[in-house]
């Protein structure tokens, strides 16, 4: 993995972790809205109030690592769900 630029999240991660390591885990879900509602019912938090379009052109959202054993977890709507 290489950073896209100096200020990118991966570049910042590699500055702190010179030997690399796990940046985040991505979980593909069939219905992102439904997944978000289910997670919120368990009082877990997200880093942003709403999903955004990710690098692959589908909606994504990141869970708060404090609610996921310190792991940055990305939820990504299935490419099939968006017709990709």
Backbone as XML, in Angstrom:
<?xml version="1.0"?>
<chain id="A" units="angstrom">
  <residue number="1" name="UNK">
    <atom name="N" x="0.845" y="-1.150" z="0.000"/>
    <atom name="CA" x="0.000" y="0.000" z="0.000"/>
    <atom name="C" x="0.899" y="1.224" z="0.000"/>
  </residue>
  <residue number="2" name="UNK">
    <atom name="N" x="0.526" y="2.186" z="-0.818"/>
    <atom name="CA" x="1.259" y="3.452" z="-0.869"/>
    <atom name="C" x="0.281" y="4.594" z="-0.677"/>
  </residue>
  <residue number="3" name="UNK">
    <atom name="N" x="0.697" y="5.630" z="0.032"/>
    <atom name="CA" x="-0.188" y="6.783" z="0.225"/>
    <atom name="C" x="-0.432" y="7.512" z="-1.090"/>
  </residue>
  <residue number="4" name="UNK">
    <atom name="N" x="-1.622" y="8.087" z="-1.215"/>
    <atom name="CA" x="-1.955" y="8.877" z="-2.399"/>
    <atom name="C" x="-1.277" y="10.239" z="-2.379"/>
  </residue>
  <residue number="5" name="UNK">
    <atom name="N" x="-0.915" y="10.704" z="-1.204"/>
    <atom name="CA" x="-0.258" y="12.001" z="-1.068"/>
    <atom name="C" x="0.232" y="12.190" z="0.355"/>
  </residue>
  <residue number="6" name="UNK">
    <atom name="N" x="0.984" y="13.267" z="0.572"/>
    <atom name="CA" x="1.582" y="13.542" z="1.884"/>
    <atom name="C" x="0.551" y="13.649" z="3.001"/>
  </residue>
  <residue number="7" name="UNK">
    <atom name="N" x="-0.582" y="14.267" z="2.744"/>
    <atom name="CA" x="-1.565" y="14.487" z="3.798"/>
    <atom name="C" x="-2.638" y="13.419" z="3.870"/>
  </residue>
  <residue number="8" name="UNK">
    <atom name="N" x="-2.481" y="12.340" z="3.117"/>
    <atom name="CA" x="-3.518" y="11.307" z="3.083"/>
    <atom name="C" x="-3.556" y="10.528" z="4.400"/>
  </residue>
  <residue number="9" name="UNK">
    <atom name="N" x="-4.702" y="9.897" z="4.697"/>
    <atom name="CA" x="-4.786" y="9.101" z="5.924"/>
    <atom name="C" x="-3.720" y="8.009" z="6.000"/>
  </residue>
  <residue number="10" name="UNK">
    <atom name="N" x="-3.401" y="7.379" z="4.870"/>
    <atom name="CA" x="-2.384" y="6.322" z="4.880"/>
    <atom name="C" x="-1.002" y="6.907" z="5.163"/>
  </residue>
  <residue number="11" name="UNK">
    <atom name="N" x="-0.699" y="8.083" z="4.607"/>
    <atom name="CA" x="0.596" y="8.724" z="4.872"/>
    <atom name="C" x="0.737" y="9.032" z="6.360"/>
  </residue>
  <residue number="12" name="UNK">
    <atom name="N" x="-0.325" y="9.547" z="6.963"/>
    <atom name="CA" x="-0.292" y="9.845" z="8.399"/>
    <atom name="C" x="-0.119" y="8.569" z="9.218"/>
  </residue>
  <residue number="13" name="UNK">
    <atom name="N" x="-0.797" y="7.504" z="8.796"/>
    <atom name="CA" x="-0.672" y="6.220" z="9.485"/>
    <atom name="C" x="0.764" y="5.712" z="9.422"/>
  </residue>
  <residue number="14" name="UNK">
    <atom name="N" x="1.390" y="5.799" z="8.237"/>
    <atom name="CA" x="2.757" y="5.305" z="8.070"/>
    <atom name="C" x="3.780" y="6.161" z="8.814"/>
  </residue>
  <residue number="15" name="UNK">
    <atom name="N" x="3.486" y="7.449" z="9.011"/>
    <atom name="CA" x="4.373" y="8.291" z="9.819"/>
    <atom name="C" x="4.418" y="7.782" z="11.257"/>
  </residue>
  <residue number="16" name="UNK">
    <atom name="N" x="3.269" y="7.370" z="11.772"/>
    <atom name="CA" x="3.184" y="6.882" z="13.151"/>
    <atom name="C" x="3.619" y="5.421" z="13.277"/>
  </residue>
  <residue number="17" name="UNK">
    <atom name="N" x="3.497" y="4.665" z="12.198"/>
    <atom name="CA" x="3.781" y="3.231" z="12.210"/>
    <atom name="C" x="4.811" y="2.924" z="11.128"/>
  </residue>
  <residue number="18" name="UNK">
    <atom name="N" x="6.065" y="3.169" z="11.433"/>
    <atom name="CA" x="7.148" y="3.063" z="10.439"/>
    <atom name="C" x="7.235" y="1.682" z="9.788"/>
  </residue>
  <residue number="19" name="UNK">
    <atom name="N" x="6.835" y="0.638" z="10.503"/>
    <atom name="CA" x="6.896" y="-0.719" z="9.957"/>
    <atom name="C" x="5.594" y="-1.145" z="9.285"/>
  </residue>
  <residue number="20" name="UNK">
    <atom name="N" x="4.664" y="-0.209" z="9.117"/>
    <atom name="CA" x="3.376" y="-0.544" z="8.509"/>
    <atom name="C" x="2.459" y="-1.198" z="9.520"/>
  </residue>
  <residue number="21" name="UNK">
    <atom name="N" x="1.507" y="-1.954" z="9.033"/>
    <atom name="CA" x="0.555" y="-2.624" z="9.910"/>
    <atom name="C" x="-0.853" y="-2.488" z="9.375"/>
  </residue>
  <residue number="22" name="UNK">
    <atom name="N" x="-1.801" y="-2.858" z="10.189"/>
    <atom name="CA" x="-3.210" y="-2.823" z="9.816"/>
    <atom name="C" x="-3.731" y="-1.397" z="9.919"/>
  </residue>
  <residue number="23" name="UNK">
    <atom name="N" x="-4.182" y="-0.834" z="8.809"/>
    <atom name="CA" x="-4.769" y="0.504" z="8.828"/>
    <atom name="C" x="-6.249" y="0.423" z="9.166"/>
  </residue>
  <residue number="24" name="UNK">
    <atom name="N" x="-7.011" y="-0.375" z="8.407"/>
    <atom name="CA" x="-8.423" y="-0.555" z="8.712"/>
    <atom name="C" x="-8.950" y="-1.831" z="8.081"/>
  </residue>
  <residue number="25" name="UNK">
    <atom name="N" x="-10.130" y="-2.226" z="8.530"/>
    <atom name="CA" x="-10.829" y="-3.390" z="8.004"/>
    <atom name="C" x="-12.071" y="-2.879" z="7.290"/>
  </residue>
  <residue number="26" name="UNK">
    <atom name="N" x="-12.360" y="-3.449" z="6.132"/>
    <atom name="CA" x="-13.556" y="-3.061" z="5.382"/>
    <atom name="C" x="-14.519" y="-4.243" z="5.342"/>
  </residue>
  <residue number="27" name="UNK">
    <atom name="N" x="-15.764" y="-3.973" z="5.680"/>
    <atom name="CA" x="-16.816" y="-4.987" z="5.627"/>
    <atom name="C" x="-17.832" y="-4.546" z="4.583"/>
  </residue>
  <residue number="28" name="UNK">
    <atom name="N" x="-18.067" y="-5.401" z="3.597"/>
    <atom name="CA" x="-19.050" y="-5.102" z="2.551"/>
    <atom name="C" x="-20.426" y="-5.557" z="3.034"/>
  </residue>
  <residue number="29" name="UNK">
    <atom name="N" x="-21.410" y="-4.672" z="2.929"/>
    <atom name="CA" x="-22.773" y="-4.976" z="3.361"/>
    <atom name="C" x="-23.733" y="-4.786" z="2.194"/>
  </residue>
  <residue number="30" name="UNK">
    <atom name="N" x="-24.829" y="-5.536" z="2.203"/>
    <atom name="CA" x="-25.810" y="-5.429" z="1.120"/>
    <atom name="C" x="-26.561" y="-4.109" z="1.149"/>
  </residue>
  <residue number="31" name="UNK">
    <atom name="N" x="-26.879" y="-3.628" z="2.349"/>
    <atom name="CA" x="-27.662" y="-2.403" z="2.490"/>
    <atom name="C" x="-27.015" y="-1.554" z="3.585"/>
  </residue>
  <residue number="32" name="UNK">
    <atom name="N" x="-26.311" y="-0.508" z="3.193"/>
    <atom name="CA" x="-25.567" y="0.303" z="4.160"/>
    <atom name="C" x="-26.496" y="0.995" z="5.149"/>
  </residue>
  <residue number="33" name="UNK">
    <atom name="N" x="-27.604" y="1.529" z="4.674"/>
    <atom name="CA" x="-28.542" y="2.210" z="5.570"/>
    <atom name="C" x="-29.063" y="1.289" z="6.658"/>
  </residue>
  <residue number="34" name="UNK">
    <atom name="N" x="-29.391" y="0.075" z="6.273"/>
    <atom name="CA" x="-29.880" y="-0.919" z="7.229"/>
    <atom name="C" x="-28.783" y="-1.287" z="8.228"/>
  </residue>
  <residue number="35" name="UNK">
    <atom name="N" x="-27.565" y="-1.447" z="7.743"/>
    <atom name="CA" x="-26.435" y="-1.771" z="8.624"/>
    <atom name="C" x="-26.198" y="-0.644" z="9.627"/>
  </residue>
  <residue number="36" name="UNK">
    <atom name="N" x="-26.261" y="0.593" z="9.167"/>
    <atom name="CA" x="-26.060" y="1.747" z="10.051"/>
    <atom name="C" x="-27.126" y="1.769" z="11.140"/>
  </residue>
  <residue number="37" name="UNK">
    <atom name="N" x="-28.381" y="1.570" z="10.755"/>
    <atom name="CA" x="-29.463" y="1.576" z="11.744"/>
    <atom name="C" x="-29.250" y="0.482" z="12.796"/>
  </residue>
  <residue number="38" name="UNK">
    <atom name="N" x="-28.854" y="-0.707" z="12.361"/>
    <atom name="CA" x="-28.618" y="-1.804" z="13.298"/>
    <atom name="C" x="-27.484" y="-1.513" z="14.263"/>
  </residue>
  <residue number="39" name="UNK">
    <atom name="N" x="-26.436" y="-0.904" z="13.754"/>
    <atom name="CA" x="-25.283" y="-0.575" z="14.603"/>
    <atom name="C" x="-25.638" y="0.532" z="15.590"/>
  </residue>
  <residue number="40" name="UNK">
    <atom name="N" x="-26.386" y="1.534" z="15.128"/>
    <atom name="CA" x="-26.799" y="2.622" z="16.026"/>
    <atom name="C" x="-27.701" y="2.109" z="17.140"/>
  </residue>
  <residue number="41" name="UNK">
    <atom name="N" x="-28.523" y="1.094" z="16.853"/>
    <atom name="CA" x="-29.388" y="0.515" z="17.888"/>
    <atom name="C" x="-28.567" y="-0.097" z="19.020"/>
  </residue>
  <residue number="42" name="UNK">
    <atom name="N" x="-27.327" y="-0.463" z="18.712"/>
    <atom name="CA" x="-26.430" y="-1.033" z="19.725"/>
    <atom name="C" x="-25.588" y="0.052" z="20.395"/>
  </residue>
  <residue number="43" name="UNK">
    <atom name="N" x="-25.950" y="1.321" z="20.128"/>
    <atom name="CA" x="-25.269" y="2.487" z="20.702"/>
    <atom name="C" x="-23.804" y="2.585" z="20.306"/>
  </residue>
  <residue number="44" name="UNK">
    <atom name="N" x="-23.477" y="2.099" z="19.111"/>
    <atom name="CA" x="-22.129" y="2.253" z="18.570"/>
    <atom name="C" x="-22.116" y="3.492" z="17.687"/>
  </residue>
  <residue number="45" name="UNK">
    <atom name="N" x="-20.956" y="4.114" z="17.578"/>
    <atom name="CA" x="-20.861" y="5.405" z="16.890"/>
    <atom name="C" x="-20.080" y="5.303" z="15.586"/>
  </residue>
  <residue number="46" name="UNK">
    <atom name="N" x="-20.264" y="6.333" z="14.770"/>
    <atom name="CA" x="-19.550" y="6.470" z="13.503"/>
    <atom name="C" x="-18.709" y="7.740" z="13.545"/>
  </residue>
  <residue number="47" name="UNK">
    <atom name="N" x="-17.706" y="7.825" z="12.675"/>
    <atom name="CA" x="-16.838" y="9.004" z="12.638"/>
    <atom name="C" x="-17.479" y="10.176" z="11.903"/>
  </residue>
  <residue number="48" name="UNK">
    <atom name="N" x="-18.490" y="9.907" z="11.092"/>
    <atom name="CA" x="-19.192" y="10.964" z="10.351"/>
    <atom name="C" x="-20.692" y="10.748" z="10.544"/>
  </residue>
  <residue number="49" name="UNK">
    <atom name="N" x="-21.474" y="11.819" z="10.437"/>
    <atom name="CA" x="-22.915" y="11.670" z="10.637"/>
    <atom name="C" x="-23.621" y="10.936" z="9.493"/>
  </residue>
  <residue number="50" name="UNK">
    <atom name="N" x="-23.053" y="10.973" z="8.305"/>
    <atom name="CA" x="-23.679" y="10.369" z="7.127"/>
    <atom name="C" x="-22.630" y="9.649" z="6.287"/>
  </residue>
  <residue number="51" name="UNK">
    <atom name="N" x="-23.042" y="8.638" z="5.511"/>
    <atom name="CA" x="-22.104" y="7.986" z="4.588"/>
    <atom name="C" x="-21.645" y="8.955" z="3.505"/>
  </residue>
  <residue number="52" name="UNK">
    <atom name="N" x="-20.525" y="8.620" z="2.873"/>
    <atom name="CA" x="-20.042" y="9.379" z="1.720"/>
    <atom name="C" x="-19.675" y="8.377" z="0.636"/>
  </residue>
  <residue number="53" name="UNK">
    <atom name="N" x="-19.431" y="8.869" z="-0.556"/>
    <atom name="CA" x="-19.019" y="7.995" z="-1.645"/>
    <atom name="C" x="-17.520" y="7.735" z="-1.503"/>
  </residue>
  <residue number="54" name="UNK">
    <atom name="N" x="-17.148" y="6.461" z="-1.457"/>
    <atom name="CA" x="-15.757" y="6.069" z="-1.269"/>
    <atom name="C" x="-14.995" y="5.978" z="-2.573"/>
  </residue>
  <residue number="55" name="UNK">
    <atom name="N" x="-13.756" y="5.528" z="-2.478"/>
    <atom name="CA" x="-12.854" y="5.449" z="-3.630"/>
    <atom name="C" x="-13.379" y="4.523" z="-4.725"/>
  </residue>
  <residue number="56" name="UNK">
    <atom name="N" x="-14.174" y="3.529" z="-4.359"/>
    <atom name="CA" x="-14.712" y="2.581" z="-5.352"/>
    <atom name="C" x="-16.038" y="3.041" z="-5.940"/>
  </residue>
  <residue number="57" name="UNK">
    <atom name="N" x="-16.496" y="4.237" z="-5.536"/>
    <atom name="CA" x="-17.721" y="4.792" z="-6.097"/>
    <atom name="C" x="-19.005" y="4.319" z="-5.443"/>
  </residue>
  <residue number="58" name="UNK">
    <atom name="N" x="-18.904" y="3.693" z="-4.266"/>
    <atom name="CA" x="-20.087" y="3.249" z="-3.535"/>
    <atom name="C" x="-20.091" y="3.891" z="-2.150"/>
  </residue>
  <residue number="59" name="UNK">
    <atom name="N" x="-21.268" y="3.974" z="-1.508"/>
    <atom name="CA" x="-21.348" y="4.592" z="-0.186"/>
    <atom name="C" x="-20.548" y="3.824" z="0.872"/>
  </residue>
  <residue number="60" name="UNK">
    <atom name="N" x="-19.872" y="4.588" z="1.741"/>
    <atom name="CA" x="-19.086" y="4.026" z="2.845"/>
    <atom name="C" x="-19.307" y="4.857" z="4.101"/>
  </residue>
  <residue number="61" name="UNK">
    <atom name="N" x="-18.979" y="4.269" z="5.230"/>
    <atom name="CA" x="-18.943" y="4.994" z="6.500"/>
    <atom name="C" x="-17.981" y="4.249" z="7.428"/>
  </residue>
  <residue number="62" name="UNK">
    <atom name="N" x="-17.294" y="4.985" z="8.288"/>
    <atom name="CA" x="-16.346" y="4.391" z="9.230"/>
    <atom name="C" x="-16.936" y="4.396" z="10.632"/>
  </residue>
  <residue number="63" name="UNK">
    <atom name="N" x="-16.800" y="3.263" z="11.319"/>
    <atom name="CA" x="-17.204" y="3.181" z="12.717"/>
    <atom name="C" x="-16.131" y="3.828" z="13.583"/>
  </residue>
  <residue number="64" name="UNK">
    <atom name="N" x="-16.532" y="4.325" z="14.734"/>
    <atom name="CA" x="-15.579" y="4.884" z="15.683"/>
    <atom name="C" x="-14.730" y="3.745" z="16.242"/>
  </residue>
  <residue number="65" name="UNK">
    <atom name="N" x="-13.399" y="3.805" z="16.092"/>
    <atom name="CA" x="-12.540" y="2.725" z="16.597"/>
    <atom name="C" x="-12.703" y="2.467" z="18.097"/>
  </residue>
  <residue number="66" name="UNK">
    <atom name="N" x="-13.105" y="3.480" z="18.841"/>
    <atom name="CA" x="-13.294" y="3.305" z="20.285"/>
    <atom name="C" x="-14.418" y="2.311" z="20.580"/>
  </residue>
  <residue number="67" name="UNK">
    <atom name="N" x="-15.325" y="2.130" z="19.613"/>
    <atom name="CA" x="-16.438" y="1.196" z="19.783"/>
    <atom name="C" x="-16.169" y="-0.147" z="19.107"/>
  </residue>
  <residue number="68" name="UNK">
    <atom name="N" x="-14.973" y="-0.325" z="18.548"/>
    <atom name="CA" x="-14.655" y="-1.547" z="17.795"/>
    <atom name="C" x="-13.282" y="-2.094" z="18.207"/>
  </residue>
  <residue number="69" name="UNK">
    <atom name="N" x="-13.044" y="-2.133" z="19.496"/>
    <atom name="CA" x="-11.785" y="-2.674" z="20.043"/>
    <atom name="C" x="-10.551" y="-1.992" z="19.469"/>
  </residue>
  <residue number="70" name="UNK">
    <atom name="N" x="-10.681" y="-0.712" z="19.120"/>
    <atom name="CA" x="-9.551" y="0.053" z="18.609"/>
    <atom name="C" x="-9.289" y="-0.114" z="17.122"/>
  </residue>
  <residue number="71" name="UNK">
    <atom name="N" x="-10.118" y="-0.901" z="16.438"/>
    <atom name="CA" x="-9.928" y="-1.150" z="15.005"/>
    <atom name="C" x="-10.783" y="-0.180" z="14.192"/>
  </residue>
  <residue number="72" name="UNK">
    <atom name="N" x="-10.155" y="0.514" z="13.251"/>
    <atom name="CA" x="-10.897" y="1.370" z="12.333"/>
    <atom name="C" x="-11.638" y="0.456" z="11.364"/>
  </residue>
  <residue number="73" name="UNK">
    <atom name="N" x="-12.970" y="0.501" z="11.401"/>
    <atom name="CA" x="-13.795" y="-0.402" z="10.608"/>
    <atom name="C" x="-14.638" y="0.394" z="9.625"/>
  </residue>
  <residue number="74" name="UNK">
    <atom name="N" x="-14.491" y="0.049" z="8.356"/>
    <atom name="CA" x="-15.240" y="0.698" z="7.278"/>
    <atom name="C" x="-16.374" y="-0.224" z="6.851"/>
  </residue>
  <residue number="75" name="UNK">
    <atom name="N" x="-17.560" y="0.334" z="6.714"/>
    <atom name="CA" x="-18.673" y="-0.390" z="6.104"/>
    <atom name="C" x="-18.828" y="0.148" z="4.692"/>
  </residue>
  <residue number="76" name="UNK">
    <atom name="N" x="-18.904" y="-0.748" z="3.721"/>
    <atom name="CA" x="-19.016" y="-0.360" z="2.314"/>
    <atom name="C" x="-20.219" y="-1.076" z="1.724"/>
  </residue>
  <residue number="77" name="UNK">
    <atom name="N" x="-21.091" y="-0.315" z="1.063"/>
    <atom name="CA" x="-22.235" y="-0.950" z="0.415"/>
    <atom name="C" x="-21.746" y="-1.818" z="-0.736"/>
  </residue>
  <residue number="78" name="UNK">
    <atom name="N" x="-22.344" y="-2.976" z="-0.858"/>
    <atom name="CA" x="-21.969" y="-3.927" z="-1.903"/>
    <atom name="C" x="-22.039" y="-3.275" z="-3.280"/>
  </residue>
  <residue number="79" name="UNK">
    <atom name="N" x="-21.058" y="-3.594" z="-4.115"/>
    <atom name="CA" x="-21.057" y="-3.076" z="-5.484"/>
    <atom name="C" x="-22.303" y="-3.553" z="-6.220"/>
  </residue>
  <residue number="80" name="UNK">
    <atom name="N" x="-22.766" y="-4.760" z="-5.932"/>
    <atom name="CA" x="-23.966" y="-5.290" z="-6.573"/>
    <atom name="C" x="-25.195" y="-4.481" z="-6.188"/>
  </residue>
  <residue number="81" name="UNK">
    <atom name="N" x="-25.225" y="-3.979" z="-4.959"/>
    <atom name="CA" x="-26.363" y="-3.184" z="-4.492"/>
    <atom name="C" x="-26.487" y="-1.888" z="-5.278"/>
  </residue>
  <residue number="82" name="UNK">
    <atom name="N" x="-25.381" y="-1.368" z="-5.758"/>
    <atom name="CA" x="-25.380" y="-0.117" z="-6.517"/>
    <atom name="C" x="-25.422" y="-0.355" z="-8.024"/>
  </residue>
  <residue number="83" name="UNK">
    <atom name="N" x="-25.462" y="-1.615" z="-8.433"/>
    <atom name="CA" x="-25.494" y="-1.921" z="-9.854"/>
    <atom name="C" x="-24.138" y="-1.861" z="-10.523"/>
  </residue>
  <residue number="84" name="UNK">
    <atom name="N" x="-23.056" y="-2.009" z="-9.753"/>
    <atom name="CA" x="-21.701" y="-1.977" z="-10.319"/>
    <atom name="C" x="-21.278" y="-3.351" z="-10.765"/>
  </residue>
</chain>
